[in-house]
Amino acid sequence: MTAAEQTLTFQKEHSKPLALRVGAELVGSFVVCFAIYAICTLGTAVYGVNMAFIALLTGAIYAAATVIFGRISGAHLNPAVSVAAMLTGKTGIIDGVLYIIAQVLGGIAAGAVIRFLLPTSEQVTLKIWLAQAVNGFDKNSISYSALGNYGVTLSITTAIIVELVAGVIVIAGALRVMDDDESNVNHGLAMGLAYGVATAIAYPVTGAALNPARATGIALFAQNQGLNEQPLQQLWVFWICPVLAAAVVSLVVIIASMLGARKHDVPGNAAESDGETADAESEADGEQTEQDEQSDAQTDADESVERN
């Protein structure tokens, strides 16, 4: 990405007042997190939504939110995306930090609302509702109920690798979208596809956090609710992995940009060198011609002297 393109992207994202952009991130994160929580709790229990539909609907949610809020704030809707935007210079540090705070608050608000809406009884406890929505690994994994009977668990190593790979897909898609001048609808489709694919990869292992705000919002209200593991004790994985994925993708983007700029400068340097060489040769030819003229003049003078 050239300096001019980076400046254009920065100006496009910052064309709206900061308060409006932060508010858009807050509302957008609330909508995204609430919709995902609702699908994983109410949708799973009432409609029997399976993993394929969860991946599809998650992608659709992010796509819709990107289309709605993209013109205002760029629709980061994810602290890891904001970190990548700051590292690559697409978002200012203050703006990015405020975005992250708004995103986390939006996720927490969504967790509070879904916790209030979930009906409970002696037979149907919060544990039953939240088990499908909380992000976790090992005994808190979505697949634990199926694999645990066979003595198989999905370890923290598996969770970290899966979340990193899925995070790279999301962050790479987000940074690509930030460089694109196409319509907001295309931006939404690209992000929907990235989140959908990433969810399909990570959901069986971790519940597909992909977004620290999404993981935090539900973990706070699932704490001490009888789950196999306390969600807050595993929450660090769902912050570290997306942020690390953001750092890796950002480093690749920065290196690629530097190499591209260097490659772009080489032809210019070569042309300049060729021009200098041509000037030097022209100057040498001029000096040689002058010397030849002086030699001819001296010869003519000598011949004249001899004739006299």
N, C-alpha and C positions, 0 to 999 in steps of 0.2 A: 504494500500500500504506500503510495507516494505521499509526500508531505501535503500536497494540495488536496488529495483525496481525504487524508486524515482530518485536515482542517474543515473540509466540507461536511464530513460526517459529524464532527464535533459541533459545528454550527447548527446543523439540522436538529440534533438532539437537544441543544440548549436554546432553541428558539422560543420555548415556552418558559414562563416564570418558574423558578425553582419550587415554590410552594405548590404550584399546580402539578408539577412533575412528581414530586414526592407523594402528593395526595393520590395521584394515579397509581403509583407503585403500591401504596397502602391498600387501596380499594381493589386493584387488580390481584394482588396476592391473597386478599381475603376471598375473593370470588374463586380463584383457582383452588386454594386449599380447601375451602368449604365444599366445593363440588367434588373434589377427590375424596374427602372424608365421607361425604354422603354416599358416593358410589360404593366405597369399600365397606360401609356399615349397612345402611338401609338398602342399598342396591343389592348387595350380596345376600342379605337375609330375606328380603321380600321377593326380589326378582331372580335370585340365583345367578347373579352376574359372575361369569367365570373370568379366568385370567386374560383370555383373548379380548373380551369386551372391556375389561379394565384398561388394557393397553390402548385399545382403540378410543375409548372415551377420554382417557387421560390426554392423548394426543389432540383430540377434538377440543378439549377444554383449553389447553394452552394455545391452540390455533385461534380460537375465538377471542381469548383474552389479548393475544398479540394484535389481532386486527382492531379490537376496540381501543386499546390503550397505546398501541404503537406510535400513533401520531403525536401523542402527548409526551411520553417519557422514554420511548424506545421499547417499552414493555420488557424490561429485564425480568421482573417477577421472580428472581432467584438470586440470592446473595453471591453465588459462585459466578453467575453471569456478570454481575456488577464488579466483582473482583477482576475478572478477565478484562472487562472494559477499562478499568482503571490502569491495569498493567500495560495495556496496549495504547493508552492515551486517548481512547475514544470517549472517556468520561472523566471529569475532574475528580480529584480526591474527595473534596467536601461533598460534592453531589453524590458520589458513589457510596460514601459512608451513610449519608442520609437515606439513600435508596435502601441500603441493607437494613437499617433500623426500621424503616417503614415496612419492608417485606416481612421481617420477623414479627412485628406487631400485627400485621395483617394475618399471618399464620396463627398466631396466638388467639386473636379474636375469632377466627374461624373455628379453632379447636374448642373455645368456650361455648360458641353457639351450638355446635354439633353435640357437645356434651349435654347441654341443656335440653336439646330436642330429643335425644335418645330415650325411649321409654324403657323402664326397668321393672322387674318384679322379682319375687323370690326365685323363680325359675330362670328368668332372663336377666342376667346381671350385666353390668358394664363390661366385664371381661369378655363376654360373648360378643358384644357389639364391637369392641375396640381391637380385638385380636387380629382382625383383617385389615385394620387401618394403621396400626402402629408399625413403624419401621424397626426391624430388629434382625438378629442372626442367631444361629445356634437354636436354642429352645424357643426363641421368639420369632424364628423364621416362619414364613407362610407355609413352607413345605414340611415343617416339623411334625405336624399331626399325621402326615402320610409316611414320612421316612422314619420317624422315631420308633414306630412299631418294629422296624427291621434293624434297629440299633445303629442307624445312620443319621448323622447331623451335619449341617452345613456350617463349617467353622468360620471363625473371624477372617482367616486368610481368604477364603472363598468370597466372603462378603466384601472385603476390601477390593479385591481384584475386579469383581463384577461391578461394584459401584464406580470404580475408577474408569473402567471401559465405557460404561453407560454415561458417566459424566463427560468424558472426552467427546462422545457423540453430541451431547447437548451443547457443550461449550463451543465446539467447532462450528456447529450449525448456527449458534447465536452470533458469533463473530463474523461469520460469512454473511449473515443477514444484515449486520450493521454496515457492511461495505457495499451493500446492494442498493441501487437506486430504483428498483422495480416497485410495483404497487404494494400497499400494505397487505393486501389479500395474499400475494405471493409470499410475503414475510410470514404471515400466519400459517400458511400451508407448510413452509419449510420447517418452522418450529414445531408444528403439530407432528410432522413426520419424525423429527429428531426425538421428541419426547415419547412418541408412540413406540418407536423401535427400542429406545433405551428402557422403557417400562417393560416391554416384552422380555428383554434380557434379564433385568434385575428383579422383577417382581417375585418369582419363585424363591429367590434367595434372601432378599432383604425387604420385600414389599415395595421396592423401587422408590427410594427417597428422592434421589436426583437433585433435591432442592432442600437446603438446610432449613429454610423457613417452614416448608411442609412437614419435615421431620420433627421440628421443635414444637409446632403448634399442637400436635396430637399427643406428643410424648408427655408434655406437662400435665395433661388431664387424664392420662392413662397411668400415671404414677400411683403406686399403692392401690391398684385396682385388681390385684390377684393374678396378673399375667405371670407367665413362667419366669421372666426376667424383668427387672425394673427398667423401663424404657430410657430413663435419664442416664443410666449407667452405660448404655450402649449408644447414646446420642452422639458422642464424640466422633464415631466412625462416619456419621452422616453429615458432619461438618468438614472433617479433615479430607475425606475423599473428593467431594466436589470442588473444594478450594484447591486441592493438589492438582486435580484435572484442569482447573482454570489456569494454574501456573504453568503446567506442561504445554497446553495449547498456546498460551500467550507467548511462551518462549519460542515455540516453533514459528509462530506468526512473526515475531520480531526478527528472528534469524533469517527467515525467508524474505522479509522486507529489506533487510540490510544487504543480502546477496543480490536481490533484484536491483537495488539502487546502485550497487557496485558494478553489476553487469551493464546497467544502463549508462554508466559513466565511461566505460571502456571505449566504445566507439567514438565518443567525443574526444577522449584523450588521444586516440589513435589519429583522428582527423587533424587535431591540433598539432600532433607531432609531424604528420605528413606535411602540413602547411609550413611548419618551421623548416623542415628539410628542404621543401621546394624554395622557400625564400633564400635559404643559405646557398642552394645551388644557383639560383638566379643571380645572387650577389657575386658569387665566384665567377660566373660566366661574364658578368659585367666587368669585373676587375681584369679578367683575362683579355677581353676585347679591348679595354683601354690600354693594356700593356702592349697588345699587338699593334694598335694604332700609333703608340709612341715609338715602337720599334720601326714601323714603316716610315714614320716622319724622320727619324734619325738616319735611316738608310738613304732617303731622298736627299737629305742635307749633305751627307758624305759624298754622294755622287755629284752633287752640284759643285762642291769644293774641288773635286778632282778635275772636272771639266774646265774650271777656271784656271 
